[in-house]
Amino acid sequence: MSLLLIFNCLLAYSQERNYGQELTNLSLNKQIPEAMEFYEQYKDSISHPFATDAYHLMTAIYYNQQDSVDALFPSFIDKYSGSIINDDVVRYLKEYIRLSKMQITNETENNGDIHIPILTKPVIIFNAEYNGIPLNTVFDTGGTYPIFATKDIAEKIGLQMLEEYAPRALNDIKINAANGRLDSIRVGKLLLTNVPITVIDRDFSQPCIPDSLLSNKEVMAKMDSIYTKIEIIMGLPLIQLLHHIQFDLDKEEMIISFNHPTDTTKTKNIFLASDRLFLNTQINGLNFTAFIDTGGNWGDLAVAMQDEFYQQHKDQLPVLPPNDADRTNEYMIHGAENMPFIRLSHSTMLLGNQSVDLGDDAVIFADRRFYITKDGYVGLGLLKKLKKFTFDFDAMRLDVK
C-alpha cells in the first residue's frame, strides 16, 4: 500500500532488511495473520515503536477487541499524527475502525459466487436493498466513503444517524455531512449488516459542479439526467472488502466471489494510497500510474494523462493535430467538465500479459482538474474497452479476462 511510503523515518533504521517496515506493511494492509506470524518470528529485530504500535492497533481492530481499540487508538494518533502519519492515514484508520464492526454474510450454498445484474449507463449501477428499500447503487472505486447518500435517501431508508450534521470538505467544497449506520444492505445473496454510511444534506450534484457551470442550462440538464438514475453510492472502503469482483459488460453482470483462489505468482498491479485506488500499467511501453475511478464517465475516453507525464515522454506519445472540437462532452458523477484536450494518435496499454488497444481514446489534459492524480486517470471508458475484467483485492490485481 502506498500509504506506507510516508513512513520514511522507518527506512533509516536499517540499511539492510527493514523488519519494522515489513511488519507495518503487513499490518496496514490488513494481513493480520501474516503479521502475527512475522511478529513472533522477528519481534526482537523490530526497533521502531511505530511498527509495533501499528501492529497492536490493527490486530485489535481485526479481532474486534473494542476495549483495546478504544485504549490504543487515541494514544496512537497523539503520538504519530503529523509526524509519521498524515491526515489521509488518520482518515483511513478511522474508516477501518468503522468498517470493522460490519458483518458480511454470503447466503449462497457452500459460499458460492453471487451474480448481480448491472447497468453501465451512465456508470456501473446495480440494485441493492437498504434496510429493505431497493435503491440504484453506483459501484464507485473513486468514492472515499463506504456508503454515500443524501439526506432524503437517508430518511427514506430509516437510517440511524450517529451525529449532527457539521461542515466537511468534499471535492474542496464545504458541505454539511454526518455519519450514520445502516442495519442492513442486501446485494443478491450477499448480506451486509451494521454498515457505516456518510450522509450529505444536499443533492449529489451540488458539491460536484463548479460554480462556473451552474448557469449552463445544457450542462445542468445533462447532470440532472444522470443524477436521477443515481440513488446511493458504494465506495472503495466497502468495495475492497468484497474480495474478488468480476464484470462482464456484455452480459451486464457482476460476480462477487469469496472463495476464488488467489494467484500469488502474478505481480500486483493495483494499490491503495490516500483513500484512492491506483493502477500500475504501461502505455506505449512507458510505466504509467493512474487513478482508477469506476464512477467517472468521459464517454469513450479511456485514459487521461497529466501534461507533465506527456512532456517527459512526448517522443513516445505521438498526438493528433489539435482540434478545437476535442473537448470532454460527458460528465462524471464527481463533476462536469468542458475543457480542451489533445488526443494521442494511437496508444496501447499493457495489463498483465495482455495488450489493450486504446486507439485514439487516450488524451492529455494540460489543466489538472478533479482527480487527475499520479500520471493520469482511467475511468469507465477504459473498462468498457476491456469488457470482461476483475478487481481482485486479495491479489491486488486488475485483470482482463
C-alpha positions in Angstrom: 0.0 0.0 0.0 1.5 3.3 -1.0 0.2 4.9 2.2 3.2 3.4 3.7 5.6 5.4 1.7 5.0 8.3 4.1 6.6 6.3 6.9 10.1 7.3 5.6 11.5 7.5 9.1 11.3 3.8 9.4 13.7 3.4 6.4 16.6 5.0 8.4 16.6 2.2 10.9 18.2 -0.4 8.7 20.4 -0.3 5.7 19.6 -4.0 5.0 16.3 -5.8 5.7 13.8 -3.5 7.4 11.8 -5.7 9.7 9.8 -2.7 11.1 8.7 -1.6 7.6 7.7 -5.2 6.7 5.6 -5.5 9.8 4.0 -2.1 9.2 3.2 -3.1 5.6 1.5 -6.3 6.7 -0.4 -4.6 9.5 -1.8 -1.7 7.5 -2.6 -3.9 4.5 -4.8 -5.9 7.0 -2.8 -9.0 6.5 -3.1 -9.7 10.2 -2.5 -13.5 10.4 0.7 -13.0 8.3 1.7 -10.0 10.5 1.2 -12.1 13.7 3.4 -14.9 12.3 6.0 -12.3 11.2 6.0 -10.5 14.6 6.5 -13.7 16.6 9.5 -14.6 14.4 11.2 -11.2 14.1 10.0 -9.1 17.1 13.5 -8.9 18.6 14.7 -7.3 15.3 12.0 -4.5 15.3 13.4 -1.4 16.8 10.9 1.4 15.8 7.9 1.8 18.1 5.6 2.8 15.3 5.8 -0.6 13.8 4.8 -2.4 17.0 2.1 0.2 17.9 0.6 -0.1 14.4 0.7 -3.9 14.7 -1.1 -4.0 18.1 -3.7 -1.5 17.0 -4.5 -3.2 13.7 -4.6 -6.6 15.4 -7.1 -5.3 18.0 -9.3 -3.9 15.1 -9.0 -7.2 13.2 -10.2 -9.3 16.1 -12.9 -6.7 17.1 -11.4 -6.2 20.5 -13.2 -2.9 21.1 -11.9 -2.2 24.5 -8.3 -2.5 23.2 -9.1 -0.3 20.2 -10.6 2.4 22.4 -7.5 2.4 24.5 -4.9 2.2 21.7 -6.3 4.5 19.0 -6.2 7.9 20.8 -2.7 7.4 22.0 -1.6 6.2 18.6 -3.0 9.3 16.9 -1.4 11.6 19.6 2.0 10.0 19.1 2.2 9.8 15.3 -0.3 12.2 13.7 1.6 15.0 11.9 4.9 13.2 12.1 4.9 9.7 10.8 1.2 9.7 9.6 -0.7 12.4 7.8 -4.4 13.2 7.8 -5.1 10.7 5.0 -3.8 7.9 7.1 -5.8 9.1 10.1 -9.0 9.0 8.0 -8.0 5.6 6.7 -7.7 4.2 10.2 -10.9 5.8 11.4 -12.8 4.4 8.4 -11.2 0.9 9.0 -12.4 1.0 12.6 -15.9 1.9 11.5 -15.9 -0.9 8.9 -14.5 -3.4 11.4 -18.0 -3.5 13.1 -19.7 -4.6 9.8 -20.6 -8.2 9.2 -20.7 -9.8 5.7 -22.6 -13.0 5.1 -22.7 -15.0 1.9 -26.0 -16.8 1.9 -25.3 -18.9 -1.2 -24.9 -22.6 -0.8 -21.3 -23.5 0.0 -20.2 -19.9 0.0 -20.7 -19.8 -3.8 -20.4 -16.9 -6.3 -23.0 -14.1 -6.2 -24.3 -13.0 -9.6 -25.7 -9.4 -9.8 -27.3 -7.7 -12.8 -25.8 -4.3 -13.7 -26.3 -1.4 -16.0 -23.4 0.7 -17.4 -25.2 3.9 -18.2 -24.3 6.5 -17.1 -21.9 4.5 -14.8 -21.9 1.0 -13.3 -25.2 0.6 -11.4 -26.7 -2.3 -9.6 -29.7 -2.7 -7.4 -29.4 -3.4 -3.6 -31.8 -3.2 -0.7 -31.0 -0.8 2.2 -33.0 -1.7 5.3 -35.3 -3.5 2.8 -35.7 -0.5 0.4 -34.3 -1.1 -3.1 -32.1 1.6 -4.5 -30.0 2.1 -7.6 -26.4 1.8 -6.4 -23.2 3.2 -8.1 -20.1 1.0 -8.0 -17.6 3.7 -7.4 -13.9 3.0 -6.8 -13.4 6.8 -6.7 -15.7 7.1 -3.7 -13.9 7.5 -0.4 -16.8 6.6 1.9 -18.1 3.0 2.3 -21.7 4.2 1.5 -22.6 7.7 0.5 -26.1 9.0 0.5 -28.2 12.2 0.5 -30.4 13.3 3.4 -33.6 12.5 1.6 -32.5 8.9 0.9 -31.3 8.5 4.5 -34.8 9.5 5.7 -36.4 7.1 3.1 -34.5 4.1 4.4 -34.9 5.0 8.1 -31.2 5.5 8.7 -29.9 5.6 12.2 -27.8 8.9 12.5 -24.9 8.9 14.9 -24.2 12.6 15.0 -25.4 16.0 14.0 -24.7 17.5 10.5 -21.5 19.5 10.5 -19.3 21.2 7.8 -17.0 18.9 5.9 -14.9 19.3 2.8 -15.9 17.3 -0.3 -14.2 18.0 -3.6 -12.8 21.1 -2.0 -16.3 22.4 -1.3 -17.7 22.8 2.2 -20.9 20.8 2.8 -22.8 19.6 5.8 -22.4 15.9 6.4 -22.9 13.4 9.2 -22.2 9.7 9.8 -24.9 7.1 10.3 -25.2 3.3 10.5 -27.3 1.0 8.3 -28.9 -2.1 9.8 -28.5 -4.0 6.5 -27.7 -4.0 2.9 -28.7 -6.9 0.7 -27.0 -7.4 -2.7 -28.5 -10.6 -4.1 -27.4 -13.4 -1.8 -24.9 -11.1 0.0 -26.0 -9.6 3.3 -24.1 -6.8 5.0 -25.1 -5.7 8.5 -24.1 -2.8 10.8 -22.8 -0.8 7.8 -21.3 2.7 8.2 -22.7 5.4 6.0 -22.0 9.1 5.3 -24.9 11.4 4.5 -24.8 14.9 3.0 -27.7 17.4 3.3 -28.0 18.2 -0.4 -28.2 16.5 -3.8 -25.1 14.6 -5.1 -24.6 17.0 -8.0 -24.4 20.2 -5.9 -20.9 19.6 -4.4 -19.6 18.3 -7.7 -20.4 21.0 -10.2 -18.1 24.0 -10.5 -19.7 27.4 -9.9 -18.7 28.3 -13.5 -21.1 25.7 -14.9 -24.2 26.3 -12.7 -25.6 28.8 -15.1 -25.0 26.5 -18.1 -28.5 25.1 -18.9 -27.2 22.4 -21.2 -24.7 21.1 -18.6 -27.3 21.2 -15.8 -29.9 19.3 -17.9 -27.3 16.6 -18.6 -26.3 16.4 -14.9 -29.9 16.2 -13.9 -30.5 13.3 -16.3 -27.5 11.5 -14.8 -28.3 12.0 -11.1 -31.9 10.9 -11.4 -30.5 7.4 -12.0 -28.2 7.5 -9.0 -29.7 7.0 -5.6 -26.8 5.9 -3.4 -23.1 5.3 -3.9 -20.9 2.3 -2.7 -17.3 3.5 -2.4 -13.9 1.9 -2.3 -13.6 1.2 1.5 -16.5 -1.2 1.2 -15.8 -2.4 -2.3 -12.4 -3.7 -1.4 -14.0 -6.0 1.3 -15.8 -7.9 -1.5 -12.5 -9.6 -2.3 -12.9 -10.7 -5.9 -15.3 -8.9 -8.3 -15.6 -9.9 -11.9 -17.5 -7.9 -14.5 -18.9 -9.0 -17.8 -20.2 -5.8 -19.5 -21.6 -7.7 -22.5 -23.8 -9.8 -20.2 -24.3 -6.8 -17.9 -23.3 -8.9 -14.9 -21.2 -8.5 -11.7 -19.9 -11.7 -10.0 -18.7 -11.5 -6.3 -16.6 -14.4 -5.2 -15.4 -15.0 -1.6 -13.6 -18.3 -2.3 -11.8 -17.6 -5.5 -8.2 -18.9 -5.3 -5.5 -16.2 -5.1 -2.7 -16.4 -7.6 0.4 -15.3 -5.7 2.7 -15.8 -8.7 1.4 -12.7 -10.5 2.7 -9.2 -9.8 0.4 -6.8 -8.1 -0.8 -4.1 -10.4 -3.2 -2.1 -8.2 -2.5 -0.4 -4.9 -4.2 1.9 -2.4 -2.9 5.4 -1.5 -4.6 8.2 0.4 -8.1 6.5 0.2 -7.7 6.1 -3.6 -7.2 3.1 -5.9 -4.3 3.2 -8.4 -3.2 1.1 -11.4 0.4 0.4 -12.3 0.5 -0.3 -16.0 2.3 0.7 -19.2 1.3 2.9 -22.1 3.3 2.6 -25.3 5.9 0.8 -23.1 6.1 3.6 -20.6 5.5 2.9 -16.9 2.2 4.7 -16.1 0.4 5.0 -12.8 -3.3 6.0 -12.9 -6.1 6.7 -10.5 -9.0 4.2 -11.1 -12.4 5.7 -10.9 -15.3 3.4 -12.0 -17.6 6.3 -11.2 -16.0 8.5 -13.9 -17.6 8.6 -17.3 -16.0 10.7 -20.0 -17.7 8.9 -22.9 -15.2 6.9 -25.0 -12.1 8.5 -23.4 -10.2 5.6 -21.8 -7.2 7.4 -20.3 -6.5 11.0 -19.4 -2.8 11.7 -18.7 -1.1 14.6 -17.0 0.6 17.1 -19.2 3.7 16.7 -17.1 3.8 13.0 -18.0 3.3 13.8 -21.6 6.1 16.4 -21.7 8.5 13.9 -20.2 7.8 11.2 -22.8 6.4 13.1 -25.9 8.8 11.3 -28.2 7.0 8.0 -27.5 3.5 9.6 -27.4 2.6 11.0 -30.9 -0.5 13.1 -30.9 -3.1 14.1 -33.5 -3.3 17.7 -34.7 -5.1 19.9 -32.2 -8.8 20.2 -32.8 -11.0 22.8 -31.0 -13.9 20.4 -31.0 -11.9 18.0 -28.9 -13.5 18.6 -25.5 -14.9 16.4 -22.8 -18.6 16.1 -23.6 -19.6 13.6 -21.0 -20.0 14.1 -17.3 -18.6 12.4 -14.2 -20.7 11.7 -11.1 -17.9 13.6 -9.4 -18.2 16.7 -11.6 -18.7 18.2 -15.0 -16.0 19.4 -17.3 -15.8 21.0 -20.7 -12.1 21.5 -21.2 -9.9 21.0 -24.2 -7.6 18.1 -24.6 -5.1 16.6 -27.1 -5.5 13.1 -28.4 -2.8 10.6 -28.8 -2.7 9.3 -32.3 -2.5 5.7 -31.2 -1.7 4.0 -27.9 -1.7 0.6 -26.3 -1.9 -0.3 -22.6 -0.4 -3.4 -21.0 -2.5 -5.2 -18.4 -0.9 -8.4 -17.2 0.3 -10.1 -20.3 -2.4 -8.6 -22.5 -2.1 -5.6 -24.7 -5.2 -3.3 -24.8 -5.6 -1.2 -27.9 -6.7 2.3 -26.8 -6.9 3.6 -30.3 -7.1 7.4 -30.1 -9.0 7.4 -26.9 -6.1 8.4 -24.7 -5.8 12.1 -24.2 -3.6 14.7 -22.5 -5.1 17.4 -20.2 -3.0 20.5 -19.8 -5.1 21.5 -16.9 -5.2 19.4 -13.8 -8.8 19.0 -12.6 -10.6 16.9 -10.1 -9.0 13.5 -9.6 -6.3 13.6 -12.3 -3.5 12.4 -10.0 -0.2 10.5 -10.3 0.5 10.1 -14.1 -3.2 10.2 -15.0 -6.7 8.8 -14.7 -8.7 5.8 -16.0 -12.5 5.5 -15.8 -15.4 3.7 -17.3 -14.2 4.3 -20.9 -11.3 2.0 -20.3 -13.4 -0.6 -18.6 -15.8 -0.7 -21.5 -12.9 -1.5 -23.8 -11.9 -4.4 -21.5 -15.5 -5.7 -21.4 -14.5 -8.6 -19.1 -12.3 -7.7 -16.2 -11.8 -8.5 -12.5 -10.9 -6.4 -9.4 -9.1 -8.9 -7.2 -8.4 -7.2 -3.8 -6.8 -10.3 -2.4 -4.1 -10.5 -5.1 -4.3 -6.7 -5.6 -4.8 -7.0 -9.4 -6.9 -5.7 -12.2 -7.1 -8.5 -14.7 -8.6 -8.7 -18.2 -10.5 -11.9 -18.9 
